[in-house]
Amino acid sequence: MKIRGSDKAGEKIEPQMAPMIDVVFQLLIFFMLTLKIIEPEGAVNVNMPSGEPTSSANDPLLTPIKVRLISNESGQLVELLFGGAPKGNGEAAYVALNKEIRDYVDNLQASGAPMDDVEAEIDADPELHWNHTMKAISAVRGHLDTSQNPARVVPLIEKIKFAPPREEGGGTAG
């Protein structure tokens, strides 16, 4: 009795490469077509507060820029304060904040103070909706100069940090 195929002594069986290459190219095309390229959202240079306050040897001429956002229980903005001075609670409050920041930066640049050391602190109530905080950050970061063609964003303050959370019952409006 003879076993079939026994006359093929030592024939090497190799996998077919052409179908494998086809599959690899199909997978490559599939991943290329399904890839969604998204632009990263605007980078915001924000320093989160550490657990304990730190003291820094800043320039004594630089007064700290403090923005306080007070909200009600439903998360709506009740009052925006800049350096303790009330600016209101609507869109006009952000415009007024931006104007105050522009005046402050203009005075610093006129005096020759280094702008790299300027830092703003935003103290927002925890209940405040995030869009109010982002509007305040935008007002501090810069403004749109429409006098030039095309309009461009003029940067004001690059460094923004958040104030440490307030103790329960220990918060003040100023």
C-alpha atoms as one frame of an Amber mdcrd trajectory, in Angstrom:
protein
   0.000   0.000   0.000   1.367   3.279  -1.088   0.681   6.544   0.756  -0.495
   9.313  -1.505   1.908  12.154  -2.037   4.829  10.243  -0.615   6.778  10.693
  -3.829   7.197  14.407  -2.999  10.030  14.032  -0.598  10.903  17.197   1.371
   8.792  19.730  -0.543   8.613  22.974   1.404   5.207  24.601   1.879   5.323
  28.426   1.915   2.463  30.809   2.643   1.219  32.905  -0.245   2.550  36.471
   0.122   0.341  38.245  -2.418  -2.924  37.806  -0.430  -1.156  38.925   2.771
   0.114  42.090   1.105  -3.378  42.769  -0.262  -4.878  42.477   3.228  -2.235
  44.776   4.709  -2.882  47.424   2.068  -6.639  47.152   2.573  -6.199  47.644
   6.312  -3.899  50.601   5.704  -6.435  52.235   3.370  -9.261  51.531   5.821
  -7.417  53.234   8.696  -6.400  56.168   6.516  -9.988  56.756   5.399 -11.486
  56.453   8.887  -8.904  58.700  10.583 -10.439  61.955  11.764  -7.913  64.727
  12.053  -8.987  67.296  14.630  -7.230  70.467  15.537  -6.265  70.719  19.187
  -8.302  73.239  21.118  -6.671  76.504  22.102  -3.834  76.059  24.505  -4.425
  78.003  27.672  -1.480  78.535  29.980  -3.197  77.993  33.334  -1.488  77.130
  36.593  -3.637  75.141  38.980  -3.221  75.984  42.658  -1.008  73.857  44.817
  -2.178  72.579  48.162  -0.637  75.416  50.117   0.015  79.059  49.256   3.545
  79.993  48.308   5.341  83.268  48.734   7.333  84.563  45.794   9.826  87.360
  45.510   8.006  89.213  42.741   8.686  92.772  41.690   7.082  95.036  44.308
   5.926  97.372  41.509   3.698  94.659  40.112   0.386  94.637  41.898  -1.365
  91.286  41.743  -4.130  90.972  39.186  -7.077  89.350  40.925 -10.346  88.538
  39.189 -13.176  87.274  41.389 -16.233  85.568  39.878 -19.197  85.271  42.240
 -22.088  83.000  41.334 -25.494  82.087  42.681 -26.623  78.529  43.501 -27.712
  77.886  39.891 -24.232  78.697  38.527 -25.026  82.073  36.956 -22.615  84.972
  37.360 -23.777  87.435  40.007 -20.751  89.751  40.131 -17.356  90.085  38.462
 -14.739  91.882  40.556 -11.371  93.151  39.347  -9.058  94.066  42.197 -12.095
  94.260  44.478 -13.924  96.732  42.218 -17.266  95.506  40.828 -17.569  95.322
  37.045 -21.106  93.936  36.721 -22.442  90.563  35.677 -23.258  90.604  31.951
 -21.229  90.753  28.757 -20.352  94.358  29.622 -18.479  93.046  32.680 -16.079
  91.082  30.461 -15.582  94.107  28.197 -14.829  96.271  31.258 -12.431  93.606
  32.596 -10.608  93.484  29.267 -10.326  97.293  29.206  -8.916  97.340  32.757
  -6.385  94.640  31.847  -5.369  96.568  28.699  -4.848  99.755  30.729  -2.841
  97.823  33.320  -0.630  96.203  30.664  -0.143  99.528  28.861   1.005 101.146
  32.132   3.404  98.269  32.804   4.875  98.444  29.310   5.259 102.219  29.591
   7.166 101.807  32.863   9.439  99.174  31.314   8.385  96.392  33.701   8.996
  92.846  32.468   5.787  91.336  31.106   7.028  87.774  31.651   6.428  88.069
  35.397   2.845  89.331  35.143   0.345  86.767  36.347  -3.411  86.953  36.826
  -5.328  85.003  39.451  -8.910  83.954  38.825 -10.995  83.122  41.872 -14.257
  81.547  40.733 -16.999  80.090  42.875 -17.201  76.299  42.506 -20.845  76.472
  41.369 -20.068  78.864  38.500 -20.716  77.533  34.993 -17.502  76.970  33.077
 -18.435  79.375  30.245 -18.191  82.363  32.614 -14.710  81.298  33.689 -13.636
  80.870  30.054 -14.947  84.346  29.183 -12.919  85.792  32.056  -9.806  83.916
  30.895 -10.348  85.233  27.353 -10.737  88.801  28.636  -7.479  88.519  30.587
  -5.514  86.770  27.826  -6.062  89.329  25.071  -8.385  91.199  22.767  -9.245
  91.361  19.085  -7.721  94.347  17.291 -10.098  95.152  14.439  -8.257  98.319
  13.417  -5.830  96.235  11.377  -6.660  94.307   8.245  -6.903  91.385   8.843
  -7.982  91.602  12.469  -5.547  90.004  14.893  -5.533  88.958  18.519  -3.385
  91.152  20.749  -2.032  89.128  23.682  -2.149  90.724  27.130  -1.360  88.349
  30.008  -0.040  84.864  29.296   0.148  83.456  32.820  -3.172  82.736  34.486
  -3.671  80.750  37.655  -6.652  79.738  39.722  -7.003  80.679  43.366  -7.058
  77.856  45.886 -10.540  76.756  46.934 -12.125  78.794  49.684 -13.025  77.285
  53.031 -16.738  76.630  53.582 -18.374  79.687  55.100 -15.120  81.643  54.970
 -15.606  83.234  51.543 -16.030  86.947  51.038 -17.222  88.884  48.052 -14.039
  90.902  47.686
